């Protein structure tokens, strides 16, 4: 379950049947208060206003609830109903959200916490119009209500992924389609040209040979003769080649995640986005500013911590990163955090070797909290193409990499690097960055990637 500990589906009642609403009446006990004749008329009028107001409130609640019960059970449809007539982040929005949470039987304190966090985020971002924040609101609700796997959310993810891969599709898919149109058979010339196309798309030499070899075998075994059949096999082989994340035993809290990456790849914003996801899924999160060397790195991470409303630990610029990491675990344990993200330097302004410094951080984390770090995530910039592969090699040999987050996928024609990275080093890509917004960091699905890439 996500942010909310308990939800019950709105549409559980008989379709079209209105719910029973609490009868709310206003009663003035005249025995408790002596009413002067001059006041009597005013009190009667006021009482009528209150009753009419209550009846009006009951009417809109009644209509809204019936609309929700009769609607298709999808988050986007619920939001369309709830947000009808809402134009800004004002009292009407909060009233409608409380109504939704109440009908999902979300505990009041959790609903209040969700809304408070969203209000703070709107203030930090300077957003007020519904057009500016509707998508983020739906994303937060999907995580909080544990509805991210809902068909509607999967459709949004696929659309976002397809848009993000548009430049890569121009470079890779268009050329493959042209090759299929001009080739009368799957002869040697076809395979040589396919290899060239894949290498040019930054798939990587070794991965290209592996993929083409598997495709050759499948085409021969299945007697493939049409472009449509070939693309179907291509999609399957693409998704099958990419390694999946391994199952892990849930660690003793706090779970410690060590974040790696050279400067400029978007590591700080990625940490914030991962922390945001974890919070919306009901976890208590802390960020540790372990990059004490880069100018303004601490301040940037603190801004993000404030923006998403999570815990934060830092020392002064130039402090020993290992000491900062050690002390952050002490605080995370003491204050009951579920997860701790530890930022690290992308390069050092001293003669100390970066890998040696990262190894030191890993040692002290494990010393304070046996088993930590429980996960090491490397952040890569997709636009760097083959340079990203060399970074994987560097960090994996130095300190080990468990997962990869690939950023800026929406701005590159080198999306083929996804294959090269994951296949070459057998490291799963767990998230991809498809834009600047919080919702633009999305779980990576090899099957959806293949479908979005090849159409």
C-alpha positions in Angstrom: 0.0 0.0 0.0 1.2 3.5 -0.7 0.9 6.7 1.3 -2.5 5.9 2.6 -2.8 3.0 5.0 -6.4 2.0 4.0 -8.6 2.7 1.0 -11.9 1.3 -0.1 -13.2 1.6 -3.7 -15.8 4.2 -4.3 -17.8 2.1 -6.8 -18.4 -0.8 -4.3 -22.1 0.1 -4.1 -24.8 -0.9 -6.6 -24.3 1.1 -9.8 -26.6 4.1 -10.0 -27.8 3.7 -6.4 -27.2 6.8 -4.3 -25.4 6.4 -1.0 -27.1 7.1 2.3 -26.0 10.4 3.6 -25.8 11.5 7.2 -28.8 13.6 8.1 -27.5 17.0 9.3 -29.9 19.3 11.0 -29.4 22.5 12.9 -31.2 22.8 16.1 -31.3 25.7 18.5 -32.4 24.7 22.0 -34.5 27.6 23.1 -34.6 26.3 26.6 -30.9 27.0 26.9 -31.1 30.6 25.7 -33.6 33.3 26.4 -34.6 35.0 23.1 -35.8 38.6 23.2 -38.7 39.4 20.8 -36.4 41.8 18.8 -33.9 39.0 18.2 -36.5 36.3 17.4 -36.9 37.3 13.7 -33.2 37.5 13.0 -32.5 34.1 14.7 -35.3 32.4 12.6 -33.8 33.9 9.4 -30.3 32.7 10.4 -31.6 29.2 11.2 -33.2 29.0 7.7 -29.9 30.1 6.1 -28.0 27.4 7.9 -30.5 24.7 7.0 -30.5 25.8 3.4 -26.7 25.8 3.4 -26.6 22.2 4.8 -29.1 21.0 2.2 -27.1 22.6 -0.6 -23.9 20.9 0.7 -25.6 17.6 0.9 -26.9 18.0 -2.7 -23.5 18.5 -4.3 -22.0 15.7 -2.2 -24.8 13.4 -3.2 -24.4 14.2 -6.9 -20.7 13.9 -6.8 -20.8 10.6 -5.1 -23.3 9.1 -7.6 -21.0 10.4 -10.4 -18.0 8.7 -8.9 -19.9 5.4 -8.3 -21.2 5.4 -11.9 -17.8 6.2 -13.4 -15.3 3.9 -14.8 -12.9 2.9 -11.9 -9.9 4.8 -13.2 -7.9 7.5 -11.4 -8.0 9.9 -14.3 -11.8 9.6 -14.6 -12.2 10.2 -10.8 -10.0 13.3 -11.1 -12.0 14.6 -14.1 -15.1 14.4 -11.9 -13.6 15.8 -8.7 -11.9 18.7 -10.5 -14.8 19.7 -12.6 -15.2 23.5 -12.1 -11.9 23.7 -10.3 -9.6 26.3 -11.9 -7.1 27.1 -9.2 -5.5 25.8 -6.0 -8.1 27.2 -3.6 -10.7 26.1 -1.1 -12.8 24.3 -3.7 -9.8 22.1 -4.6 -9.1 21.1 -1.0 -12.8 20.5 -0.4 -13.1 18.2 -3.3 -9.9 16.3 -2.4 -11.1 15.8 1.2 -14.4 14.5 -0.2 -12.5 12.0 -2.4 -10.3 10.8 0.5 -13.3 10.5 2.8 -15.1 8.2 0.3 -12.0 6.1 -0.1 -12.0 5.8 3.7 -8.6 7.3 4.0 -7.7 8.2 7.6 -8.2 11.9 8.2 -4.7 12.5 9.4 -3.2 10.9 6.3 -5.5 12.9 4.0 -4.5 16.1 5.8 -0.8 15.2 5.5 -1.1 14.5 1.8 -2.9 17.8 1.2 -0.4 19.8 3.4 2.5 18.4 1.4 0.9 19.2 -1.9 0.1 22.8 -0.7 3.8 23.2 0.3 4.9 21.9 -3.1 2.6 24.3 -4.9 4.0 27.2 -2.9 7.6 26.1 -3.6 6.9 25.8 -7.3 4.8 29.0 -7.5 1.9 27.1 -9.2 -1.7 28.1 -8.9 -3.5 27.1 -12.1 -5.0 23.6 -12.5 -3.2 23.3 -15.8 0.2 23.7 -14.0 -0.3 21.0 -11.4 -3.0 18.5 -12.5 -0.6 16.0 -13.9 1.5 16.1 -10.8 -1.6 15.7 -8.6 -2.6 12.5 -10.5 1.0 11.2 -10.3 1.0 11.7 -6.5 -2.4 10.1 -6.1 -1.3 7.1 -8.2 1.7 6.5 -5.9 -0.2 7.2 -2.7 -3.2 5.0 -3.6 -1.0 2.3 -4.9 -2.5 2.7 -8.4 0.7 3.1 -10.5 0.1 -0.2 -12.2 -3.4 0.8 -13.2 -4.1 0.6 -16.9 -4.5 4.4 -17.2 -1.2 5.1 -15.5 0.5 2.5 -17.7 -0.9 4.3 -20.7 0.5 7.6 -19.5 3.9 6.0 -19.0 3.9 4.5 -22.5 2.9 7.8 -24.0 5.6 9.6 -22.1 8.2 6.9 -23.0 7.2 7.1 -26.7 7.6 10.9 -26.7 11.0 10.6 -24.8 12.3 8.2 -27.4 11.2 10.3 -30.4 14.7 11.4 -31.4 16.0 7.8 -31.0 13.2 6.5 -33.1 14.1 8.9 -35.9 17.7 7.7 -35.8 17.1 3.9 -35.3 13.5 2.8 -36.1 13.2 4.9 -39.3 16.4 3.4 -40.7 15.3 -0.1 -39.7 12.0 0.4 -41.5 13.8 1.7 -44.6 16.1 -1.4 -44.5 13.1 -3.7 -44.3 11.4 -2.0 -47.2 14.3 -2.3 -49.6 15.4 -5.8 -48.6 13.8 -8.6 -50.4 15.2 -11.2 -48.1 17.2 -11.6 -44.9 20.6 -12.1 -46.6 24.1 -11.2 -45.4 23.8 -7.7 -46.7 20.7 -7.1 -44.6 22.5 -8.2 -41.4 25.6 -6.1 -42.1 23.5 -3.0 -42.6 21.4 -3.8 -39.5 24.7 -4.0 -37.5 25.8 -0.6 -38.7 22.4 1.0 -37.8 22.6 -0.4 -34.3 26.1 0.7 -33.7 25.3 4.2 -35.0 22.5 4.3 -32.4 25.0 3.7 -29.6 23.8 0.2 -28.9 27.5 -0.8 -28.6 29.6 -3.3 -30.6 29.3 -6.3 -28.3 25.6 -5.9 -27.7 25.0 -5.4 -31.4 26.7 -8.7 -32.3 24.8 -10.5 -29.5 21.4 -9.1 -30.6 22.0 -9.7 -34.4 23.1 -13.2 -33.7 19.9 -13.9 -31.7 17.8 -12.3 -34.5 19.5 -14.4 -37.2 18.7 -17.6 -35.3 15.0 -16.6 -34.7 14.5 -15.5 -38.3 15.9 -18.8 -39.5 14.0 -21.0 -37.0 10.7 -19.2 -37.5 10.9 -18.9 -41.3 10.3 -15.2 -41.0 9.5 -13.5 -44.3 7.7 -10.2 -43.6 8.8 -6.9 -42.0 5.9 -7.2 -39.5 7.1 -10.7 -38.3 10.7 -9.4 -38.0 9.7 -6.4 -35.9 7.7 -8.6 -33.6 10.7 -10.8 -33.0 13.0 -7.8 -32.7 10.8 -6.3 -29.9 10.9 -9.6 -28.0 14.6 -10.0 -28.3 15.2 -6.4 -27.2 13.2 -6.8 -24.1 14.6 -10.3 -23.3 18.2 -9.0 -23.5 17.8 -6.4 -20.9 18.4 -7.7 -17.3 15.6 -7.4 -14.7 16.1 -6.1 -11.2 16.9 -8.8 -8.7 14.7 -9.7 -5.8 16.1 -8.5 -2.5 15.4 -9.2 1.1 13.9 -6.1 2.8 16.7 -4.6 4.9 16.5 -3.5 8.5 15.5 0.2 8.5 16.8 2.6 7.5 17.4 1.3 4.0 20.5 3.0 2.8 20.9 3.9 -0.9 24.2 5.2 -2.1 23.9 7.5 -5.2 26.8 7.7 -7.7 27.4 9.7 -10.8 29.7 12.3 -12.4 28.9 16.0 -12.2 26.3 17.2 -14.6 24.2 14.0 -15.1 21.3 15.2 -13.0 22.1 13.2 -9.9 20.7 15.8 -7.4 17.4 16.0 -9.1 17.2 12.3 -9.5 17.8 11.8 -5.8 14.9 14.2 -5.1 12.6 12.4 -7.5 13.4 9.0 -6.0 12.8 10.4 -2.5 9.5 12.0 -3.7 8.3 8.6 -5.0 9.3 6.9 -1.7 7.5 9.5 0.3 4.3 9.1 -1.7 4.5 5.4 -1.2 4.4 6.0 2.6 8.0 5.9 3.6 9.8 8.3 5.8 12.8 9.7 3.8 16.0 11.5 4.6 18.6 13.0 2.2 22.3 13.1 3.1 24.5 15.8 1.4 27.6 13.7 1.0 28.9 15.8 -1.9 30.8 18.3 0.2 33.2 19.4 -2.6 31.1 20.7 -5.4 30.1 24.4 -5.0 26.4 24.8 -3.9 25.8 21.0 -3.9 24.7 21.0 -0.3 22.4 24.0 -0.9 20.8 22.5 -4.0 20.0 19.2 -2.2 18.6 21.1 0.8 16.2 23.1 -1.5 14.9 19.8 -2.9 14.5 18.4 0.6 12.4 21.4 1.6 10.4 21.2 -1.7 9.4 17.6 -1.2 9.2 17.9 2.6 11.7 15.2 3.7 14.5 15.0 6.2 17.9 16.4 5.5 21.4 16.1 7.0 24.5 18.0 6.0 27.7 19.5 7.4 29.8 22.4 6.2 31.3 22.5 2.6 34.6 20.6 2.5 33.7 18.3 5.4 34.8 14.6 5.2 32.1 12.9 3.1 32.5 9.6 5.0 31.9 11.4 8.3 28.8 13.0 6.9 27.4 9.7 5.7 28.2 8.0 9.1 26.5 10.7 11.1 23.5 10.7 8.8 22.8 7.0 9.6 23.0 7.7 13.3 20.4 10.5 12.9 18.2 8.4 10.6 18.1 5.5 13.1 17.4 7.9 16.0 14.6 9.6 14.2 13.0 6.5 12.7 13.6 7.0 9.0 12.7 4.2 6.6 15.1 5.2 3.8 18.3 7.3 3.5 19.6 8.5 0.2 23.3 9.4 0.4 24.6 11.8 -2.3 28.3 11.5 -3.3 30.8 13.6 -5.2 31.1 13.3 -9.0 34.7 14.5 -8.8 36.9 15.8 -6.0 38.8 19.0 -5.8 41.6 17.4 -4.0 44.3 14.8 -4.8 42.2 12.1 -3.2 41.1 9.5 -5.7 37.3 9.5 -6.2 36.9 5.7 -6.0 39.0 5.5 -2.9 36.7 8.1 -1.3 33.6 6.2 -2.3 35.0 2.9 -1.0 35.6 4.7 2.3 32.0 5.9 2.4 30.8 2.3 1.8 33.0 1.0 4.7 31.8 3.5 7.3 28.1 3.0 6.2 28.5 -0.7 6.8 30.3 -0.1 10.1 27.5 2.0 11.5 24.6 -0.1 9.9 25.7 -3.6 8.9 24.5 -4.4 5.4 24.6 -0.8 4.3 24.6 0.5 1.6 21.8 -1.8 0.7 21.7 -0.5 -2.9 24.1 1.4 -5.1 22.6 3.4 -7.9 24.5 5.0 -10.7 23.0 8.0 -12.5 23.9 8.4 -16.2 23.2 11.0 -18.8 21.7 9.3 -21.9 22.9 12.1 -24.2 26.5 11.2 -23.6 26.1 7.9 -25.5 29.2 5.7 -25.4 30.7 7.9 -22.7 28.0 6.6 -20.4 29.3 3.1 -21.0 32.8 4.1 -19.8 31.3 5.6 -16.7 29.5 2.3 -15.9 32.8 0.5 -16.2 34.6 3.0 -14.0 32.1 3.0 -11.1 31.3 -0.8 -11.3 34.9 -1.8 -11.1 35.6 0.8 -8.3 32.6 0.3 -5.9 30.1 -1.9 -7.7 26.8 -0.8 -9.2 23.4 -2.5 -8.4 21.1 -0.4 -10.6 21.2 2.4 -13.1 19.0 5.5 -13.6 19.3 6.9 -17.1 18.4 10.7 -17.3 17.7 13.0 -20.2 16.3 10.2 -22.4 13.9 12.7 -23.9 16.7 14.9 -25.3 18.8 12.3 -27.1 19.0 10.3 -30.4 21.2 7.9 -28.5 18.5 5.9 -26.6 20.2 2.7 -27.9 22.7 3.2 -25.1 20.1 1.6 -22.8 20.8 -1.8 -24.5 24.6 -1.3 -24.5 24.8 -0.4 -20.8 22.5 -3.0 -19.4 23.6 -5.9 -21.6 27.3 -5.2 -21.5 27.5 -5.1 -17.7 24.4 -7.1 -16.8 23.1 -4.2 -14.6 19.3 -3.4 -14.6 18.1 0.0 -15.6 15.3 0.7 -13.0 14.3 4.3 -13.9 14.5 6.6 -16.9 14.3 10.4 -16.8 11.8 11.8 -19.4 11.7 15.5 -18.4 12.2 17.9 -15.6 9.0 17.3 -13.5 8.8 15.0 -10.6 6.5 12.7 -12.5 9.0 12.5 -15.4 11.2 9.9 -13.6 9.5 6.7 -14.5 10.1 3.0 -13.8 11.8 1.4 -16.7 10.0 -1.5 -18.3 12.0 -3.4 -21.1 8.8 -4.6 -22.8 7.3 -1.1 -23.0 10.7 0.3 -24.1 10.9 -2.2 -27.0 7.3 -1.4 -28.0 7.7 2.4 -27.7 11.0 2.2 -29.7 9.9 0.0 -32.5 6.2 0.9 -32.6 
